[in-house]
Amino acid sequence: MFKKILLCLLISIFLVSCQKTLPNKDYADFNHMDHWDELNTLPDGEVLLFYYSPFCTISKSIEDEVTEYFVILEDEGTPILLIHEGLIFEQGEQPLEVIETPSLLVYNNREFVEIISGAKPVTEYLSAKVDS
């Protein structure tokens, strides 16, 4: 019996030690878009733009979960740019009306694809993207 318990303990320790830990990041640790004209210089392929406000309680409430998804997606090669609502306000011509924080703007080859707004839709989209 003691050998079984010891074996289970060793296997548990091994599995935990093999898990890749993600860096602990917050919104400020990601690349930010400072001017709306930067949309013209997005790289080819899919790019995710996350529109948030650090003063929005909803944006703050999903920060840990969202940034974890961003780390995974960046590691997989998807560019992530954050847009601080207060700092980009009136910086160039806004291509579409983004009125809700948090919102995720999906671009593909510099073309707007869709906008996902609200905490639950944003986290569900990112979760599905990471799981695919």
C-alpha angles and dihedrals in degrees: 000000000000090000091054092051091047091048092050090049092050092048091049092050091048093051093048093048092050095055114106109237117218120227114258104244136165131199093277091060094066131080112271132208108229101183133032090231088070087079086079091062100048113134122253117273128032119339126182119213116194115203111200145148122222086213094056111099091208092053089049093047093060098037097106094047096043095047090050089056090046092055091051094046093048089051087053091052103260111136113231122197124181124212115206102211095214096047099047095045108126092000102134127321114319107228095210135009111267108181104156130072124237101038131153117213115200118206129181120192090346091305122119111245107172147328124231115195133189133040099271097045091046095050092043091051092049093045091052090047092052092046094050 
